[in-house]
Amino acid sequence: MTKIDSCDLTFLARSEEETFELARRLGQSLKGDEVILLIGELGAGKTLMVAGLAAGLGVGDETYVCSPSFTLINIYQGRVPLYHLDLYRLSDPAEIVDLGLEDLLGSGVVAIEWAEKLPYEIRGIKVIKIFIEVIDEDQRRITISGLEPESDFIWGQDHRKT
């Protein structure tokens, strides 16, 4: 029997509400030891995805989730910490290394916008990649890569009870 290590799922979100709900459901399934790499063009909905993750993780008021473009990292407390990083303004790989990302790994969910700028591959921890493609003003094609086949996100939160 072959074990499947991870799988990819693709969704078509037809509104910001659908994008948020997809991320909320994903956030509910997270255990607190994952890195979420968000990749997509400017305005694709990366910060909206993080707001949905925050809602799913039980952050009290996900409406105050904003892009940490200037602060570089925001921390939100839910059932586990959510560390929200934005690499948009960083161009020097040394600046990214200096953020101390390694210190956060395993201590909560780490969501990284503009993750394609990471100068190295994250290893030794669960990595989920979210690719957001703009179809038009309202629609996004969202591909989530790296989910474990037994994930509560795929099967629903009650699947283990049966």
Secondary structure as GFF3:
##gff-version 3
##sequence-region A 1 162
A	DSSP	beta_strand	7	13	.	.	.	ID=ss1
A	DSSP	alpha_helix	16	29	.	.	.	ID=ss2
A	DSSP	beta_strand	34	40	.	.	.	ID=ss3
A	DSSP	alpha_helix	46	56	.	.	.	ID=ss4
A	DSSP	three_ten_helix	62	64	.	.	.	ID=ss5
A	DSSP	beta_strand	73	77	.	.	.	ID=ss6
A	DSSP	beta_strand	81	86	.	.	.	ID=ss7
A	DSSP	alpha_helix	93	97	.	.	.	ID=ss8
A	DSSP	alpha_helix	101	104	.	.	.	ID=ss9
A	DSSP	beta_strand	109	113	.	.	.	ID=ss10
A	DSSP	three_ten_helix	115	117	.	.	.	ID=ss11
A	DSSP	beta_strand	126	134	.	.	.	ID=ss12
A	DSSP	beta_strand	140	147	.	.	.	ID=ss13
A	DSSP	alpha_helix	152	155	.	.	.	ID=ss14
A	DSSP	three_ten_helix	159	161	.	.	.	ID=ss15
###
